[in-house]
């Protein structure tokens, strides 16, 4: 009994430490991403270059997740790969302050995305061990909540710097502080928990070389949800173009969504531990209808729509990740998260590109695609629940 309590306490400590790392990490790169577009413009880059750099960085990142997850499982060096990814991810941001040319800034932006791609699969695999005793939904939900706090604080910090100082370079330089804090807490977590796998009692596994059928069905469902989920820049573009809200209100709408995201991750994470995949089915059905609300030209409906958008994001970043841990062999979780993150990211990218095109052609068509793609995932999730859970 005492040993069980000690393991649960240690697991909670590990999740909180990694959550704090994510908080400071999100402060760093989300703060940077809020100004990289205008920064490239100031350095002389065209709009085409800005778009290509962002797209290329994401695509490279998606591919690297496959490699990172595979290497982590193959070598067993989850900490080594995670730390290496965080170092690259964190240090690339403040170095943007020294970029005197847009070409240099573009390379650093791509390097930052590469660092994030390297660290995510092994980090999630380690989290999956720690969350077994405390409840995977609650563990991943707690991590996501801390992550989102940083996602809000980062842009606010940069906004304050620009307000008082007015320099993009200073904004990037200030982000060195949360970057170093993230790396410091990460090293503390590494020292206190050198073997996160020991936090989970490993039972003998028959299917240890590949992935079961339910994983691939689940991956297809996640890809459909990702494809239909409109990215916030497109939503913000619509708010501005259609004069749904003034420019000053757009960050407020985003902050509301991020706040709902954090709260939803905690609530739905706890519910996932009690009722399982059913909660993901319910949330996916509910959040699918954010699109009609945000793309209608009404202030209050737009606000409600952003709340639903945040609900969906909270579920995707917590219970969607938590469910994977129970579907795949322990020694293949790094690869499982790598494949999942890559597929999710690629379909998000493709869906976002298609919705951008549809926006210029027909907003009702955009809404129809968004809702239909997400609802198409529901039968697959129901199939998993009925036949495999």
C-alpha positions as CSV (number, residue, x, y, z in Angstrom):
1,X,0.0,0.0,0.0
2,X,2.8,2.4,1.0
3,X,4.6,1.5,-2.2
4,X,1.6,2.3,-4.3
5,X,1.1,5.7,-2.7
6,X,4.8,6.5,-3.2
7,X,4.6,5.5,-6.9
8,X,1.4,7.7,-7.4
9,X,3.1,10.6,-5.6
10,X,6.2,10.2,-7.8
11,X,4.1,9.9,-10.9
12,X,2.2,13.1,-10.1
13,X,5.5,14.9,-9.4
14,X,6.8,13.8,-12.8
15,X,3.7,15.0,-14.6
16,X,3.7,18.4,-12.9
17,X,7.4,18.9,-13.6
18,X,7.0,18.1,-17.3
19,X,3.9,20.3,-17.3
20,X,6.0,23.2,-15.9
21,X,8.6,22.5,-18.6
22,X,5.8,22.8,-21.2
23,X,4.5,25.9,-19.6
24,X,7.8,27.7,-19.9
25,X,8.4,26.1,-23.4
26,X,5.0,27.3,-24.6
27,X,5.8,30.8,-23.2
28,X,8.9,30.8,-25.3
29,X,7.8,29.5,-28.7
30,X,4.1,30.7,-28.7
31,X,5.4,34.1,-27.7
32,X,7.8,34.0,-30.6
33,X,5.2,32.7,-33.1
34,X,3.0,35.7,-32.3
35,X,5.5,38.0,-33.9
36,X,7.5,35.9,-36.4
37,X,5.3,36.9,-39.3
38,X,5.7,40.7,-38.9
39,X,9.4,40.2,-37.9
40,X,10.1,38.5,-41.2
41,X,8.3,41.3,-43.0
42,X,10.4,43.9,-41.2
43,X,13.5,42.0,-42.4
44,X,12.3,42.2,-46.0
45,X,10.6,38.9,-46.6
46,X,7.5,38.8,-48.8
47,X,4.1,37.4,-47.8
48,X,4.9,34.3,-50.0
49,X,8.1,33.7,-48.1
50,X,6.4,34.0,-44.7
51,X,3.8,31.5,-45.8
52,X,6.3,29.1,-47.3
53,X,8.6,29.2,-44.2
54,X,5.7,28.5,-41.9
55,X,4.5,25.6,-44.0
56,X,7.9,24.1,-44.6
57,X,8.7,24.3,-40.9
58,X,5.5,22.4,-40.0
59,X,6.0,19.8,-42.7
60,X,9.6,19.1,-41.7
61,X,8.4,18.9,-38.1
62,X,5.8,16.3,-38.9
63,X,8.3,14.1,-40.7
64,X,10.8,14.3,-37.9
65,X,8.2,13.0,-35.4
66,X,8.3,9.6,-37.1
67,X,12.1,9.5,-36.9
68,X,12.2,10.7,-33.3
69,X,9.6,8.2,-32.1
70,X,11.4,5.3,-33.8
71,X,14.8,6.2,-32.5
72,X,13.5,6.6,-29.0
73,X,11.9,3.1,-29.1
74,X,14.9,1.6,-30.8
75,X,17.6,2.9,-28.4
76,X,15.5,3.3,-25.3
77,X,17.1,6.7,-24.8
78,X,13.9,8.7,-24.3
79,X,15.4,11.3,-22.0
80,X,18.4,11.9,-24.4
81,X,16.2,12.5,-27.4
82,X,13.7,14.6,-25.3
83,X,16.5,16.8,-23.9
84,X,18.1,17.3,-27.3
85,X,14.8,18.3,-28.8
86,X,14.1,20.9,-26.0
87,X,17.6,22.4,-26.3
88,X,17.2,22.9,-30.1
89,X,13.6,24.1,-29.6
90,X,14.3,26.6,-26.8
91,X,17.6,28.1,-28.0
92,X,16.5,28.8,-31.5
93,X,13.9,31.3,-30.3
94,X,16.1,33.9,-28.5
95,X,18.7,33.6,-31.3
96,X,16.1,35.3,-33.6
97,X,17.0,38.5,-31.8
98,X,20.4,38.3,-33.5
99,X,19.0,37.6,-37.0
100,X,19.9,40.5,-39.3
101,X,18.5,39.0,-42.4
102,X,15.2,37.2,-43.1
103,X,17.0,34.2,-44.4
104,X,18.7,33.7,-41.0
105,X,15.4,34.2,-39.2
106,X,13.7,31.7,-41.5
107,X,16.3,29.0,-40.8
108,X,15.9,29.6,-37.1
109,X,12.2,29.3,-37.3
110,X,12.5,26.0,-39.1
111,X,15.1,24.8,-36.6
112,X,12.7,25.6,-33.7
113,X,10.0,23.5,-35.3
114,X,12.5,20.7,-35.7
115,X,13.3,20.8,-32.1
116,X,9.7,20.5,-31.1
117,X,9.2,17.6,-33.4
118,X,12.2,15.8,-31.9
119,X,11.1,16.1,-28.3
120,X,7.4,15.4,-28.4
121,X,7.1,11.6,-29.1
122,X,9.6,10.5,-26.4
123,X,8.2,13.0,-24.0
124,X,4.7,11.7,-24.5
125,X,5.9,8.1,-24.2
126,X,7.4,9.0,-20.8
127,X,4.3,10.7,-19.7
128,X,2.3,7.7,-20.6
129,X,4.2,5.7,-18.0
130,X,3.7,8.2,-15.3
131,X,-0.1,8.6,-16.0
132,X,-0.9,4.9,-15.6
133,X,-1.2,5.0,-11.8
134,X,-2.9,8.5,-11.6
135,X,-5.2,8.0,-14.5
136,X,-4.1,8.7,-18.1
137,X,-6.8,11.2,-18.8
138,X,-6.1,13.2,-15.7
139,X,-2.4,13.1,-16.2
140,X,-2.4,14.2,-19.8
141,X,-5.2,16.7,-19.0
142,X,-3.0,18.3,-16.2
143,X,-0.1,18.5,-18.6
144,X,-2.2,20.2,-21.2
145,X,-3.6,22.7,-18.7
146,X,-0.2,23.8,-17.7
147,X,0.9,23.9,-21.3
148,X,-2.0,26.2,-22.2
149,X,-1.1,28.6,-19.4
150,X,2.2,29.1,-21.1
151,X,0.5,29.5,-24.5
152,X,-1.4,32.4,-23.1
153,X,1.4,34.0,-21.1
154,X,3.9,34.0,-23.9
155,X,2.1,36.2,-26.4
156,X,1.0,38.5,-23.5
157,X,4.6,38.8,-22.4
158,X,5.7,39.7,-26.0
159,X,2.8,42.2,-26.3
160,X,3.9,43.9,-23.1
161,X,7.5,44.1,-24.3
162,X,6.4,45.6,-27.6
163,X,4.2,48.1,-25.8
164,X,6.9,49.4,-23.6
165,X,10.0,48.9,-25.8
166,X,8.6,48.5,-29.3
167,X,11.4,46.2,-30.6
168,X,10.9,42.7,-32.0
169,X,14.5,41.9,-31.2
170,X,13.9,42.7,-27.6
171,X,10.8,40.6,-27.6
172,X,12.8,37.6,-28.8
173,X,15.6,38.3,-26.3
174,X,13.3,38.4,-23.3
175,X,12.1,34.9,-24.3
176,X,15.5,33.6,-23.3
177,X,14.3,33.7,-19.7
178,X,11.4,31.2,-20.0
179,X,13.6,29.2,-22.4
180,X,16.3,28.7,-19.8
181,X,13.7,28.1,-17.1
182,X,12.2,25.3,-19.2
183,X,15.6,23.7,-19.7
184,X,16.4,24.0,-16.0
185,X,13.2,22.3,-14.9
186,X,13.7,19.7,-17.5
187,X,17.1,18.8,-16.1
188,X,15.6,18.6,-12.6
189,X,12.9,16.2,-13.9
190,X,15.7,14.2,-15.5
191,X,17.7,14.0,-12.2
192,X,14.6,13.1,-10.1
193,X,13.1,10.6,-12.5
194,X,15.9,9.0,-14.6
195,X,13.6,6.0,-15.4
196,X,10.0,7.1,-15.9
197,X,9.2,3.6,-17.2
198,X,9.5,2.3,-13.6
199,X,6.5,4.4,-12.7
200,X,4.3,1.9,-14.6
201,X,3.9,-1.8,-13.7
202,X,4.7,-3.5,-17.0
203,X,2.7,-6.7,-17.6
204,X,3.7,-9.3,-20.2
205,X,2.6,-8.3,-23.7
206,X,1.9,-10.7,-26.6
207,X,1.7,-8.1,-29.3
208,X,5.0,-6.3,-28.8
209,X,6.3,-5.8,-32.4
210,X,3.5,-3.9,-34.1
211,X,0.4,-1.9,-33.6
212,X,-3.1,-3.5,-33.2
213,X,-5.9,-2.7,-35.6
214,X,-7.7,-0.4,-33.2
215,X,-4.7,1.9,-33.2
216,X,-4.9,2.4,-37.0
217,X,-8.7,3.0,-36.9
218,X,-8.2,5.5,-34.1
219,X,-5.5,7.2,-36.2
220,X,-7.9,7.5,-39.1
221,X,-10.5,9.1,-36.8
222,X,-8.0,11.6,-35.4
223,X,-6.9,12.5,-38.9
224,X,-10.5,13.3,-39.9
225,X,-11.0,15.5,-36.9
226,X,-7.7,17.2,-37.6
227,X,-8.6,17.8,-41.2
228,X,-11.9,19.5,-40.3
229,X,-10.5,21.7,-37.5
230,X,-10.1,25.2,-38.7
231,X,-6.8,26.8,-37.7
232,X,-7.1,30.0,-35.6
233,X,-5.3,32.3,-38.1
234,X,-8.1,31.6,-40.6
235,X,-10.8,32.2,-38.0
236,X,-9.0,35.5,-37.0
237,X,-8.8,36.5,-40.6
238,X,-12.5,36.0,-41.0
239,X,-13.2,38.0,-37.8
240,X,-11.2,40.9,-39.2
241,X,-12.4,40.7,-42.8
242,X,-16.1,40.3,-41.9
243,X,-15.9,42.9,-39.1
244,X,-17.3,40.4,-36.7
245,X,-15.1,41.9,-34.0
246,X,-12.6,44.8,-33.9
247,X,-8.9,43.9,-34.1
248,X,-8.4,44.6,-30.4
249,X,-11.0,41.9,-29.5
250,X,-9.4,39.1,-31.6
251,X,-6.7,38.3,-29.0
252,X,-9.4,38.3,-26.3
253,X,-11.3,35.7,-28.2
254,X,-8.2,33.6,-28.6
255,X,-7.4,33.9,-24.9
256,X,-11.0,32.7,-24.1
257,X,-10.4,29.7,-26.3
258,X,-7.1,28.9,-24.6
259,X,-8.7,29.3,-21.2
260,X,-11.5,26.9,-22.1
261,X,-8.9,24.5,-23.6
262,X,-7.0,24.3,-20.3
263,X,-10.2,23.8,-18.2
264,X,-11.6,21.3,-20.7
265,X,-8.4,19.3,-20.6
266,X,-8.7,18.8,-16.9
267,X,-12.4,18.0,-16.8
268,X,-12.5,15.7,-19.8
269,X,-9.3,14.0,-18.7
270,X,-10.9,13.1,-15.4
271,X,-14.0,11.9,-17.2
272,X,-11.9,9.8,-19.6
273,X,-10.5,7.9,-16.7
274,X,-14.1,7.1,-15.5
275,X,-16.0,6.4,-18.7
276,X,-13.3,5.9,-21.3
277,X,-13.6,6.6,-25.0
278,X,-17.3,7.6,-24.7
279,X,-16.3,11.1,-23.5
280,X,-14.1,11.7,-26.6
281,X,-17.1,10.7,-28.8
282,X,-19.4,13.2,-27.0
283,X,-16.9,16.0,-27.1
284,X,-16.0,15.4,-30.8
285,X,-19.7,15.6,-31.7
286,X,-20.2,18.7,-29.7
287,X,-17.1,20.6,-30.9
288,X,-17.7,19.8,-34.5
289,X,-20.3,22.6,-34.6
290,X,-17.8,25.4,-33.8
291,X,-17.5,26.2,-37.5
292,X,-21.0,27.5,-38.1
293,X,-20.7,29.7,-35.1
294,X,-17.3,31.2,-35.7
295,X,-18.0,31.8,-39.5
296,X,-21.3,33.4,-39.0
297,X,-21.1,37.2,-38.8
298,X,-22.2,37.6,-35.1
299,X,-20.1,38.7,-32.2
300,X,-21.7,36.6,-29.5
301,X,-22.1,33.5,-31.7
302,X,-18.4,33.9,-32.6
303,X,-17.5,34.0,-28.9
304,X,-19.5,30.8,-28.2
305,X,-17.9,29.2,-31.2
306,X,-14.4,30.0,-29.9
307,X,-15.5,28.4,-26.6
308,X,-16.5,25.2,-28.5
309,X,-13.2,25.4,-30.5
310,X,-11.3,25.5,-27.2
311,X,-13.3,22.5,-25.9
312,X,-12.3,20.5,-28.9
313,X,-8.7,21.5,-28.6
314,X,-8.6,20.6,-24.9
315,X,-9.9,17.1,-25.7
316,X,-7.5,16.6,-28.6
317,X,-4.5,17.6,-26.6
318,X,-5.3,15.5,-23.5
319,X,-7.6,12.5,-23.9
320,X,-6.8,11.9,-27.5
321,X,-3.1,11.4,-26.5
322,X,-4.1,9.5,-23.3
323,X,-6.1,6.9,-25.3
324,X,-3.0,5.9,-27.3
325,X,-1.1,4.6,-24.3
326,X,-3.7,1.9,-23.7
327,X,-3.8,0.8,-27.3
328,X,-0.2,0.0,-28.1
329,X,2.7,-2.1,-26.7
330,X,4.8,-0.4,-24.1
331,X,8.0,-0.7,-26.0
332,X,6.4,0.9,-29.1
333,X,4.8,4.0,-27.6
334,X,7.5,6.4,-28.9
335,X,6.8,5.2,-32.4
336,X,3.1,5.2,-31.8
337,X,3.1,8.8,-30.7
338,X,5.5,9.8,-33.5
339,X,3.2,8.3,-36.1
340,X,0.1,9.8,-34.5
341,X,1.6,13.3,-34.2
342,X,2.8,13.1,-37.9
343,X,-0.5,12.0,-39.3
344,X,-2.5,14.4,-37.2
345,X,-0.2,17.3,-38.2
346,X,-0.2,16.4,-41.9
347,X,-4.0,16.2,-42.1
348,X,-4.4,19.4,-40.0
349,X,-2.1,21.1,-42.6
350,X,-4.0,19.6,-45.6
351,X,-7.4,20.5,-44.1
352,X,-6.3,24.0,-43.2
353,X,-5.0,24.5,-46.8
354,X,-8.3,23.3,-48.2
355,X,-10.4,25.4,-45.9
356,X,-8.3,28.4,-46.9
357,X,-9.2,27.8,-50.5
358,X,-12.9,27.1,-49.7
359,X,-13.0,30.4,-47.8
360,X,-12.3,32.4,-51.0
361,X,-14.9,30.3,-52.9
362,X,-17.8,29.7,-50.5
363,X,-17.9,30.0,-46.7
364,X,-20.9,27.6,-46.5
365,X,-18.8,25.0,-48.3
366,X,-16.0,25.6,-45.8
367,X,-18.5,25.1,-42.9
368,X,-19.9,22.0,-44.5
369,X,-16.5,20.4,-45.0
370,X,-15.4,21.2,-41.4
371,X,-18.5,19.7,-39.8
372,X,-18.7,16.7,-42.1
373,X,-15.0,15.8,-41.7
374,X,-15.2,15.8,-37.9
375,X,-18.5,14.0,-37.7
376,X,-17.1,11.3,-40.1
377,X,-14.7,10.4,-37.3
378,X,-17.5,9.4,-34.9
379,X,-18.4,6.0,-36.5
380,X,-14.8,5.0,-36.3
381,X,-14.6,6.0,-32.6
382,X,-17.9,4.1,-31.9
383,X,-16.4,1.1,-33.7
384,X,-13.3,1.1,-31.5
385,X,-15.5,1.4,-28.4
386,X,-17.8,-1.4,-29.3
387,X,-15.3,-3.9,-30.8
388,X,-12.0,-3.2,-29.1
389,X,-12.7,-1.6,-25.7
